[in-house]
Amino acid sequence: MRRTRLTPEREGELYEAVLALLREVGYEALTMDAVAARTRSSKATLYRQWKGKPELVASALRHTKPVRLDDIDTGSLRGDLVAMADKADEHRMEKDVALMRGLGHAIHRDRDLHRALRELLIEPETAAMRRMLQRAVDRGEVSPDRPALEYVGHMTLGAFITRPLIEDVPVDRDYLVRYIDAVVLPALGL
């Protein structure tokens, strides 16, 4: 576990600077020296707070994630999924999709980055999605033996990745709600 000596505001500034550098130079060219210079921090502080570049990048992505699934519980699965779409910042989503597309190559080449993203970003979100779905099962909305339950995370992530790729159009709230209604909910028998 990292030692926290930074204020939340300072930590947020560091994360925003990391993401700005990622957009400017890409993951491979991003260095702890560049982050230290951009944020007027010492490399020692960065390494003390985060083990290395993969953990810093994954933490920055996690920190700036606009929607936290654990904060959503409307009482229905459709309501939860639509609330997820409602909380999404369209401008931020567009920037994040571009950022993740740029990280795609690095994730496959850098095992430490892949591990850090899984541990700090992907696994907490998939666990939150499983809890959301379990609530729907517990309420009797979704049958527990529905095969699509294990693929809801894949389906929702697919919406973010494939629309810009296939249509060259960014994801927005209306698209997400249509996707939820046309793809996710029918797959779950709703």
N, C-alpha and C positions, 0 to 999 in steps of 0.2 A: 504494500500500500504506500502511496506517495505521501510525503509530508507536505501539508498545506501551510504555507506562510504568506501566500498571496491573498489579497482581498478578492472578493468575487468580481469586483469591477476590473481590477488589474488582470485577473485570470481571463475575463471576457475580452479585454483588449488584446491579450496575447493570442487567444484563439482566433479572433478576427484577423489579426496580422498573419497568422499561419495560413488561414484560408486565402487571404489576398495574395500571399506569396505563391501558394499552390496554383492559383489561377494564372499568375504571371509567368512562372517558370516551370511548373509541373513538379511532380513528386521527385523524380530522379535528380533534378537540379536544386531542389530545396535543401538547404543545409542549416544545421543548428547555428552556425556562424551568422547566416543571413537573418534567421529569426531573432537572434540576440541583437544584431545591429538594428533591425527594423523596430524592435520593441524596447530598445535601450535597456536590455537585460544582460546579465552575464551568462555565458554558457554553463557555468557551474550551477546557477539557479535553475536553468532549463533542465539540466541532467538530474538535479536533485528532485525536481518536481515530477519529471517524466523520465523514464528509463532511457529513452532515445527518440529519434525522429518518428518511428512508427507509432509509438504510444502518444506522442504529442499530436500527430495528425489525427489519429483515431479519437482522441479526447476532444480535439477542436471540432470535429464533425459531430460528435455526440452532444457537445455543449450547445452548439448552434442549431441543433435539430429543432425545427419549428413546432412539431407535434409530438407530444409524449403520450403514448397510448395509455399509460397507467392513470393519467389524469381524466380519462373519458369513461363514464358509466352513466348512460342515459336511461337504462332500463330495458332497452331492446337492442338487438344486434344491428338492425338497420340504422337505428338512431345513433349507435356508437360509431358505425362506419361513416355515416354522413357527418357526424360531429368531427371525425378525423379529417374529412374533406373540408369542412367549414373552417377548421383551425389552420389549415395549410395556407401559407403565404405564397401566392402565385409567383411573385418576383423571386422570392428565395428558392422556391422549388426549381424554377428555371435555372438559377445559378447553381444549385446543388446537383441537378441532373448533369449539367455540363462538367461540374467538378468530378462527380463520380465516374462519368465517362472517361475523363482524363486519368483518373486513378485506376481504371480498369486494367490497363496494361501493367502498371506497377504492381497491382495486387497479384497478378499471375507470376511476376518475376521475383517479387520480394516476399518470402515466406514470413518474415517478421511483421511486415505491414498486414499481410493477410490475417495472421494470428491476432494482431492488435485490433483490427477492425472487427473480427469475429467476437473477440472477448468484450470489447468496450462499446460496440455499436450494434452489431447484428444479434448476438445472443440476448442482450437485455430486451430488444424490441421483439424478437420472436417469442420470448417468454411472456411479454406483455400481451402479445396477440393471442397466445394460447390461453392466457387468463381471461381475455375478453370472450373468446370462443367458448371457454368452459362455463362462463356465466350464462351464455346463450343456451348451452346444453342443460345446465342446472335449472333454467327457467322453463325448459321444455320447448324452446323455439326450434332447436336443431336436434336431430336424432344423433345420439352419440356414435352410431355406427356409420354415419355419413362419410363416404370415402374422401370427399373434397375437404374435410376439416383440416387434414394435414397439409393442404396446399394453399390455404387462404393467404398466407404470407407471400408465397410465390406469386399468386395471382395479383395481389395488390402491388407488390414491387414491380411486377411485369408492366402494370399500367404506367408507372413512372418512367420506365426505361424504353418501352416499345413505342409509345406515341411519338416522342421526338424522333426516334429512329425511322419509323415507318412513314409518318405523316409530315415530318419536319415542322411540327407544331408543338409548343410547350403544353404541359399538363396544366389544367386549370380545374377549379372546383366543379364546374358543370360537367366536364368530362369525367371526373372521378365519380360523381354521383350516378351518371349514366352507366358507367362501368360497373359500379357496385350493383345497381339494379339489374343490369343485363347479364353480368357474368358471375359475380361472387354469390349473390343471394340465390339465384337459380341453382348453382352448383351445390348449395347447401340445402336445397329443397324448400326455399322460401320464395 
